[in-house]
Amino acid sequence: MPEEIVLIQPRSFAMSTACSGTLSSLNWRNATEQKQAVDRHQGLTVGMVSLAFADDAIAGRYIESSDPGCNYWKPEKPEDEGWFGLSINEIDGLPVFGWVRREVAPCP
């Protein structure tokens, strides 16, 4: 019997002080497992936004602070509709916010 695929569902969230974690209705052990789930089973398009490209005051506040929190950062959502937050990770010492949405199939 094939394994049942549980689709990721959007849920509300507030930016945490930790600047990391999974925001979806599913949890993964690591980033590789998360990416595989998104690519293979979920039919999601991924958009990443780094704090490095945020307003200078926000990026500077994070870089200059000894506090790892980033609850003041509001990652910009990609254009179009249907995007929801999936995860917050750190890459090269800065938070990166992962937006996803269901892939939109063109009308025949």
C-alpha positions as CSV (number, residue, x, y, z in Angstrom):
1,M,0.0,0.0,0.0
2,P,1.5,3.4,-1.0
3,E,2.5,5.8,1.8
4,E,-0.1,8.5,2.3
5,I,1.2,12.0,1.5
6,V,0.3,14.6,4.0
7,L,0.3,18.0,2.3
8,I,1.9,20.9,4.0
9,Q,-0.8,23.3,5.2
10,P,-0.3,27.0,5.9
11,R,-0.6,28.1,9.5
12,S,-0.2,31.4,11.1
13,F,3.0,32.3,12.9
14,A,4.8,35.2,14.5
15,M,8.5,35.7,13.9
16,S,10.3,34.0,16.7
17,T,13.1,35.4,18.7
18,A,15.2,32.4,17.8
19,C,15.2,33.1,14.0
20,S,15.0,29.4,13.1
21,G,12.4,26.7,12.9
22,T,9.7,25.1,10.8
23,L,6.5,27.1,10.3
24,S,4.5,24.5,8.4
25,S,2.2,21.8,9.8
26,L,5.0,19.2,9.4
27,N,8.4,18.8,11.0
28,W,11.6,17.5,9.5
29,R,14.8,16.3,11.1
30,N,17.0,18.4,8.8
31,A,17.0,20.7,5.8
32,T,17.8,17.9,3.3
33,E,14.7,16.0,4.4
34,Q,12.6,19.2,4.1
35,K,13.8,20.0,0.6
36,Q,13.2,16.4,-0.5
37,A,9.6,16.6,0.8
38,V,9.0,19.8,-0.9
39,D,10.5,18.7,-4.2
40,R,9.1,15.2,-4.5
41,H,5.8,15.1,-2.8
42,Q,4.4,18.4,-2.1
43,G,4.3,20.1,-5.5
44,L,5.5,23.4,-4.0
45,T,7.5,26.3,-5.4
46,V,10.1,27.7,-3.0
47,G,11.1,31.3,-2.6
48,M,13.9,32.3,-0.3
49,V,14.4,35.7,1.3
50,S,17.6,36.6,3.2
51,L,17.9,39.2,5.9
52,A,21.0,40.2,4.0
53,F,18.7,41.9,1.5
54,A,16.5,43.6,4.1
55,D,16.5,47.3,4.8
56,D,20.0,48.4,5.9
57,A,18.7,49.4,9.4
58,I,17.2,45.9,9.9
59,A,20.2,44.0,8.6
60,G,22.5,46.2,10.5
61,R,20.6,45.7,13.7
62,Y,20.9,41.9,13.4
63,I,24.6,41.9,12.4
64,E,25.6,44.4,15.2
65,S,23.6,42.7,17.9
66,S,24.8,39.9,20.2
67,D,21.1,38.8,20.4
68,P,20.3,36.2,17.8
69,G,16.6,37.2,17.7
70,C,15.0,38.7,14.6
71,N,11.4,39.1,15.6
72,Y,11.5,42.7,14.2
73,W,12.2,41.4,10.6
74,K,9.2,41.1,8.3
75,P,10.4,39.0,5.3
76,E,9.0,40.3,2.1
77,K,6.5,37.8,0.5
78,P,7.1,37.0,-3.2
79,E,4.7,38.5,-5.7
80,D,1.5,36.7,-6.7
81,E,-0.8,34.9,-4.4
82,G,-0.8,31.7,-2.4
83,W,2.6,32.1,-0.6
84,F,3.0,30.9,3.0
85,G,6.0,30.6,5.4
86,L,7.7,27.3,5.6
87,S,10.9,27.7,7.6
88,I,13.5,30.1,8.9
89,N,17.1,28.9,8.7
90,E,20.5,30.4,9.0
91,I,22.8,30.6,6.0
92,D,26.2,32.2,6.2
93,G,25.4,33.6,9.6
94,L,22.1,35.4,8.5
95,P,18.5,34.3,8.7
96,V,16.8,33.1,5.5
97,F,13.1,32.8,5.3
98,G,11.5,30.2,3.1
99,W,8.2,31.0,1.4
100,V,6.3,28.3,-0.5
101,R,3.2,27.9,-2.6
102,R,1.4,25.2,-4.5
103,E,2.7,25.0,-8.1
104,V,0.3,26.6,-10.4
105,A,-0.4,24.5,-13.5
106,P,-1.2,26.4,-16.7
107,C,-4.7,26.0,-18.0
108,P,-4.9,23.8,-21.1
